[in-house]
């Protein structure tokens, strides 16, 4: 079995926790990487740390502070109100929502590559999804493919290797629906009661039930035929 280490972007949400389970199932030893970036729903960071502790991965885990709150440009950072889910459902409009954080995945992946390179790791897992998502441009397959090439060109590892890609970016959820993600995670024993998806989550992780993230999560459990363990504030 593969025992190679892999950096896994871990937010404490449904998708990233499923990716942690997938990486482990594939034989990798996850190195969880979590970002505290001034997000309103910072309860997700505490839940991520709790999940990492439960999985026995805390010794390798890393939490980085990223000053997005000083940059701004997103309702997730406190600029304006986080909108309720549109009546027709999340992802139904091509408009990029106010919850988009400027270049967030571009920055996060750059830091993930730096973390991997410093530790001699070649594999990076992340939970981006191109089907059930709210219109974020940095969740598209084209971005992931382009970034992998950039990471090869921009690093010492890439300069010194003869491979086409110095780093292997794994996005196992990218073409899956939320229901398929939940079904896969359930097969792998993921405890979704420990995860937080809500953009308005309370400090203890209670969900609002009205934002895009809550809508996607709720419909995912319904379509998967799996009981929804989400704790709602009302």
N, C-alpha and C positions, 0 to 999 in steps of 0.2 A: 504493500500500500504506500502511496505517496505520503511523505512526512514533511514536505517542503513548507516553509513558512509562507504566508500570504498576508499582505496588508488588506484589511477589510474595513471599508468606511461604515461606521456604526453610529446611527443616530438615535437608537431607541425606538424607532418606528417599526411598523409592520414589515415593510419591504427590506430594510437593512437587517433586521433580525432573521428574516427568512434567508437572506444571502449568507449570514454567518453560519446558519445551519447547512446550507448547500456547500459552502467551502469546506466545512468540517466533514460532511458526507463524502466529498470528493477526495478526502485524505489529507487536506491541507491543515496546517496548524495556524489558526487565525491570529493575527496581530491586530486587534481592534483599534481603529483610529476614529476618535470623536472630536467634533468641533463645537466650541462654545463661541458663538459669533454675534452675540447681542440679540438673539432671537427672543421674541416675546414668549414663545412656548418653550422656555428653557427647562421645563420639567422633563423634556425628552432626554436631556443630558444625564440627569439623575437616574432615569429609567435605563438608559444605555449602560451606565456603570453598574446598576443592579443586575442587569442581564449578563454582562461580562463576568461579574463576580459569580453568578449562579453557574456559569459554564466553566469556571475555573481558569479564566483567561486574563485575570487582572494583572498578573505579573508582567505580561507583555503589552498591556493596554496603554494607550497614550491619548491624552486630552489636550488639544491645542486651542489657545485663545487666538481668534482671528478678529481684528477690529472692524468688522462690517458696520457696526453701529456708528462708527466715526465717518463712514463713507455714505451710508444712507441709501435712499432710493427704493425702499420697499416697505409695504405695510407690515411685514413680518418683523421689521426693525423699529416699529413705532411710528412710522410716517402715515398718518391716516388710519382709518378703520379697516380691519380685515373684513372683506365682504362675505355675506352669506352665499351659499351655493345658489347658482342661477336656477330658476324654476325648471329649465329643461335638462338640468344635470351638468356636472362638471365635464370640462373638455368639449362641450358642444359648440363653443365659439372659438374662432382662430385668434382672437385678441389675447395678448399676453397679459395675465392678471397682475394686480397690484402686489400680490404675494411673491412675485418674481424678485429674487435678490440678484443684483447685477453681477454677472460672471461668477456666481457662487461655485458651480461645479468645476469651472475652469481653475479657480483658485484652490478648491479642495483637492482636485486631482493633482495639481502641481505640488501641493504639500504632501500628498500621498506618495508621489514619485520620489520626492526628496527623502521622505521617511524610509521608503523601500531601498533606495540607493545607499543610504547611510548604513543600513543593516544588511546589505547584500541580498536583498529580496527581489525577485523578478516578477512576482504575481500580485495583482491588485484586483480586488473585488469591489463592486459598487452596485447599488440597488436601483439604478435609473430604469425608467419604464417609458416606452414610446406609445403605448396604447391607452391605458387608463391614467392619464396625467392631465395637468391643468394648462397645457400650452407652453411649458418651459422649453426654450430652444436648446438648453444644455442637457436635455434628456434624450436627444435624437441619436440614432445609430451613426449618422454622419459625423457628429461631434466626437463620439467615442473613437471611431476609426481614425479621424484626423489627429486626435490628441495622442493616440498611441504612436503615430509616426513622429509627432513633435517631440515626445518624450525620448524617442530614439536619437533624434538629432541634437537634443539640448543637454544631454548628460554625458558624463565621463563613461558610464557603463555602455551607452550607445556608441561612443567613439571607439571603445576598446573591444567591442564584440563584433563578430562577423555575421551574427543573426540579423534578420530583417527588422526585428523588434527587440529592443533591449528589455522592454517591460511588456508583460502580457496583461491586458485589461480584460477582466471577466465581467460581463454584464448579463448574468443568467436570466434576469427577469425582463429584459428589454422588449421582448415580443410576447409577453404573457399578459393576460387580463388579470385584474385584481382577484377574481375568483380562482383562477388557475394558480396564482401565487399562494393564496390561502390554502388551497388543496395540497399544494406541494409542501408547504410549511407544516401543515397538519400531519402529513405522512412522515415528516422528519421529527415530529414531536415538539414543534415550537409552541410555547405557551403564549398565545397572543394577548392574554389578560395582562401581561407584563409590559406590553408595548404602548406607546403613545403616538397618535397620528395627528391629533387636533391642533390647528393653528392657534386656537384660543385656550389651550389646556390650562387648567388651574395649576398652582404649584404642586398639588398632590396628584396631578395627572388626570383629573376629570375632564371629559370631552364636552364640547358645547353642543354637538349634534347638528350644527347648522352650516358650518363652513365647507368648502370644497373637499378638504381632506376627510372630514367626517362623512360626507356623502359618498365618496368613493369607497371608503372602508365599509360603511353600512351595506351598500349594494354588493360589495364583494362577498361579504359573508352570506347575504341572502342568496346570491347566485351560486355560491359554492355549496350551499346546503349545510353550512357549518354554523352552530350557535354563536352568536356575536357576544364576546365576553367584555366588550367595551363598557367602561363605567362612565355614565353621563352625569353632568352636574344638575340636570333637571329632567 
